[in-house]
Amino acid sequence: MTHIALSDEVHATQVLGACPHDCPDTCSMLTTVQNGVAVKVQGNPAHPHTDGALCTKVSRYTERTYHPERILQPLKRVGPKGAGQFEPVSWDAALTDIAARLQAIAARDPQAILPYSYAGTMGLVQGESIAARFFNKLGASQLARTICAAAGGEGLVQTLGGKVGMRVEFFAEAKLILIWGSNSIASNLHFWRYANAAKRAGAKLICIDPRKSETADKCHEHIALLPGTDGALALALMHELIQNDWLDHDYLTRYTLGWEALRARALTWSPERAAAVCGITPEQIRVLARDYGAGAAASSGASTNASAQAPGGSPAAIRMNYGLQRVHGGGNAVRLIASLPALIGAWRHRAGGVLLSSSGTFPVQKAALQRPDLLAARTPRTVNMVTIGNDLLRQSSADFGPAIEAMIVYNSNPVAVAPESAKVVQGFARDDLFTVVLEHFQTDTADYADYILPATTQLEHWDVHSSYGHTDALLNRPAIAPLGGAKPNTQIFRELAARLGFAEPCFQDSDEALCRQAFGDAVDFEVLLAQGFATLQTPEAPFAQGQFPTPSGKCEFFSERLAKQGLDGLPDHVPNHEAAHTSGDYPLAMISPPARNFLNSTFVNVKSLRDIEGEPLLEIHPQDAAARGIASGDTVRVFNGRGSHSCHARVSERARPGVVNGLGIWWRKLGLDGTNVNQLTSQKLTDLGHGPTFYDCLVEVQRV
């Protein structure tokens, strides 16, 4: 915390914080506070990854915190579910009634109570600390938090041994960067800074993405493959690397497992075969393989010293993001892409390898924070958050357990973000479902609540953060006092625990104490207090000599763990659930990437950001638009067997032929017909990790 002079008369304080949102950048923030009011939020110039810059969204954070529609007192429903009619009540009345209702349900079966949360904050304290302790003590159903990254995370674990990879800052030294399934300019801005530095130094940047994104505009090349075909492309790249002997044989021999089997599979994937699947040309695949294989000559036989840079070499780096794994074969696709660096020995260089997530690097003391011992040998069922639409409509049964009677929603907006939202709405509209929502605003989900409890924003509470895009831990100090009657998530669950008679001392842990517990002794908390961030000590080239955190210590092309589950131990291309050739009724594939100025459903109600986005849009290629008589600005109906969604069309070559882009995620209540793109997405799951398949979705589009 520092003091600065704004003028001769006015003094302000700058408070160190951290951006809480679901983004790889996890920025360090400075909030300027004057007379108890936050007047400015900016990036921390002392944090190398943030470098003083925030995205457009978070730079407007004071607008969000002081929003006139901010909920600042508990509200109780007085109208029909979904009508959004509430009256103010006291905290005491709300918590007493909520506790009594939960106690009555728990007396029958605590598994009838379900928490529902995700990454409204990525904080380890305001996420799953006191909340997890509360639900563990209660014996409530467990939630499988799979809605974003489960398939890709499992793909990394099965191949590299964990959510690990190269350090993001060394992308600046790469000579080739494949940006695969990521619109980095919109969703990973600080990585883009490193990529741009590499570009200025002569690196070639290639974007692999069905959409011609803002990032694709800035790359040297864009490969617009069909959604869900990334695994086929990776296999064809392997085919060409093998055929042309662009391989690091020494690395393959020493540090990989299952190479001969993977080699045999890859040799069945010619560029012609993959091109037919991916909707691109064989020549695009050959050129991409040649570019990527150029790094093999520099790597092969290179020093196995972990810091070796092979001067004059051509390190190749891959930045994946989670868009590519939101399809049926998402886990296998990530396995295949994550295998590529080992073929050319890219891991020998600190500027070579792959990064999807660095979160596995962090020494998070999960058991200390969440206290699974409070379950006391009970094993509650687990409900997958992706299938909440189906599960809220299920009756009690031997295989499912009790019907869900109560939902406690925090850090999430499932009515807007969960797939097949017609069923989600139907479930939340049940009169016999008791729903409590901890929120900042009256979201689509809050409209269906029995109680809305006002939660603090990041400027008003303590928290600590890991990252999935870099290797710095961050601390967030409260910059201002909670507005109105808002309380931190932790305090709300503490007070509920007290009303339910939970007497364990762990429910009295303060938020600062929880911040100290999060990393234990592995991160110096005094450093966090002093500068707001602490850099983990990690090798520059972590896998230059193998030492992967897999059971074998090698990059596992073949996973014995998957084989023991009855799955293919070797990665393969897994076609989409809804492959375009299987249905004449819905000939267009739809992906739903985030609108640039929203983050999931957060920031949708910030007026300045919504004004930039304008309205819900569907991007459609001129060829597909012409065939349907659609012009830019037309109202269109996008539909399939699950539902219908109305929005305006933008005829644009950002969409490739055969694919439409439904930019999300708008609140349903702001849509033309009270829906958003998730009216169309399905509850089908991925091959690995039981994740969602948002981008595995066929539709038709009609002009209204």
C-alpha positions, 0 to 999 in steps of 0.5 A, a space after each residue: 500500500 502506497 500513498 500518492 499526492 494527486 494535488 497539493 490538497 488531495 492525497 490518495 492511496 494505492 492498494 495492491 490487488 489482483 484481477 479475479 477473472 477467468 483469464 490466463 493473464 492474472 494481472 496485478 492491479 493498483 487501485 487508487 483510493 481517495 476518501 474511501 472511494 476507488 477512483 481508478 484501477 490500473 495495471 501494476 507496472 512493477 509486475 513484469 507480466 502485467 507491465 502496467 496494462 489492463 484489458 478494457 474490461 478490467 480497466 472499467 472495474 470501478 464502473 462495475 463496483 459502483 454500478 447503480 444496479 449493484 445489489 447491496 442488501 439481501 433480497 427475498 423473492 415475492 413474485 413467480 420464479 424468473 419474474 425477478 420480483 424481490 423485496 429487501 430483507 435483513 441479513 439476519 432474517 435471510 440467513 435464519 430462514 436459509 439455514 432452517 430450510 437447508 437443515 430440514 433438507 439435510 435431515 432427510 438427505 444432505 445430498 439433495 443440496 447442491 453447490 454450484 460455482 465456478 470462476 466468477 472469481 478465480 480466487 482461492 479464498 472467495 472461491 472454494 475455502 469456507 464454502 467448501 468447508 461448509 458443504 463438506 461438513 453438511 455432506 452436500 452433493 459434490 460438484 464436478 467443476 468441468 464447464 471450462 477446461 476439463 478435457 484439455 486439463 485431462 489431456 495435459 495430465 495424461 501426456 505431460 503429467 500435469 497442467 504444466 508447460 513452458 514459461 510464458 515470457 520465453 515465447 518472446 524468444 521463439 522463432 515460430 509460434 502456433 497460436 492454436 484455438 486462442 484469440 489472444 488479443 481478446 482473451 490473453 492480452 499479455 501473452 500477445 505482448 510476448 508474441 508480438 516481441 517475437 514477431 518484431 524479432 523475426 518470428 513467424 506467427 500462425 493462428 489456427 482457429 475456425 474464426 478469423 479473429 483479431 489475433 488471426 488478423 495480426 498473424 502471418 498466416 491463418 489456418 481456418 480449420 473446421 471445429 473439432 478437427 484439431 486432432 486430425 491436423 496434429 496427426 497430419 503434422 506428425 505424418 509429415 515430420 516423420 516422412 521428412 525426418 524432421 525429428 529429434 530421434 535422441 529426444 524421442 528415445 530418451 524422453 518419450 513413451 509409446 513413440 512407435 505406436 504413435 508413429 504407426 498411427 500418425 502414418 495413416 494420416 496423410 495431409 490429404 486425409 486430414 485436409 478432407 476432415 479439417 476443411 483446409 488444403 493438403 498444401 496448408 498442412 505441408 507448409 505448416 509441418 515444414 515451418 514447425 519441423 524447421 526447429 528439429 534440425 536445431 534441436 536434434 543432438 543439442 546439449 541436454 543442459 536444461 538451460 541450453 539455448 542452441 544459439 542460432 536454432 529455431 525454437 518452436 512454441 505452441 500456445 493453446 487455449 481452451 476453445 479447441 477442447 470444447 468438442 467431443 474429441 477435445 481431450 484427445 486433441 490436446 493430447 496430440 498437440 501437446 505431443 508435438 514438441 517432443 517429436 522435434 525436441 522443442 523442449 530442449 529450448 526455454 523458448 520451445 514447447 507448449 503452454 495451455 495451462 501453468 496452474 499445475 505448477 502452483 503449490 496450492 494447499 487444497 486440503 488445507 483450504 477445503 478440509 475434505 476431512 469434514 466429510 468424515 468418511 461420507 462419500 456424497 455423489 458428484 453432479 457434473 455442472 455441465 449437465 445441470 439442465 438434465 439433473 435438475 429435472 431428474 427424480 430420485 432414483 437408485 442410480 442418481 440419488 435424491 432429487 436436487 431440492 436446494 441450490 446454492 449458487 456463487 461465482 457463477 450464472 448457470 442460467 446464462 452459461 450452462 448448455 441447453 439452457 431451455 432445460 436449465 431454465 425449466 429446472 431453476 423454475 421448479 417451485 419445489 427447488 430452493 435456490 440461494 444466489 450470492 451475487 453482485 447483480 440481478 443476473 439471469 440466475 438471480 431472477 430464479 432465486 428465493 434469496 439473493 445475497 449481496 457479495 463483495 467485489 474484488 475491490 472489497 475483500 482479501 484473496 490470493 490467486 494462482 494463474 493458468 497463464 504464468 507462474 506468479 502467485 498474487 495477493 489481493 488486498 481490499 481497497 475499500 470497505 464493502 459497499 452497503 450490506 455486501 459481505 465476502 463469500 467467506 463471511 456469508 458461509 461462516 454465518 450460515 455455518 454458525 446458524 447450522 451449529 458447525 462448531 469446528 474452529 476452521 469456520 472462524 479462520 479469517 480471510 487473511 489467515 486463509 490467504 496464508 494457508 493457500 500456499 503454505 510455506 511454498 510462497 513467502 507471504 511477506 513478499 506477497 504483502 510487500 509487492 502483491 506478487 511472488 514468482 515461483 522458482 521454476 526451471 527455464 526449460 523444465 523438460 529439457 532432460 525429460 523429467 515430466 511429472 508423469 508416472 514414467 517421467 517421460 512425455 507419455 504418447 501412450 497412457 497406461 492410466 487411460 488404458 486401465 480405464 478401458 480407453 485408448 491409451 494412444 491419442 487419436 482424432 475423435 470426431 464431433 458428436 454433431 459432425 456436419 455430414 450427419 444431418 441435412 437439417 442443420 448444415 452449419 457448425 456453430 461456435 460461440 467464442 466470447 465477445 471481446 468486451 465480455 468475460 463469460 457472462 461478466 461485464 455484460 451489464 457494464 454499460 460502457 462495455 455493452 455499448 462497444 459490443 452493441 447487441 448479440 450477433 451471429 457472424 456468417 460467411 457471405 457465401 452462407 448468407 447469400 444462400 439464405 438471403 441474409 444481409 448484415 443487420 437482418 434479424 435471424 433465427 438460429 435453431 436446432 432440435 434443442 431450441 431457437 435463438 434470435 439475434 442480428 446477423 453480421 455478414 463477415 469473413 471472420 466466419 469461415 464457410 460452413 461455420 457461424 460464430 455466435 458471439 457470447 455470452 450475453 445475459 438471456 434477458 438482454 437478448 431479442 427473444 430472452 435467449 442466448 447462444 446456449 439455447 442451442 448448445 448440448 449437454 453432451 460431454 467430451 472424450 476425456 474429463 467429462 467437459 462440455 461440448 459448446 463448440 460441437 453444435 450444428 444449427 440452421 439459420 433463417 432470416 426473420 
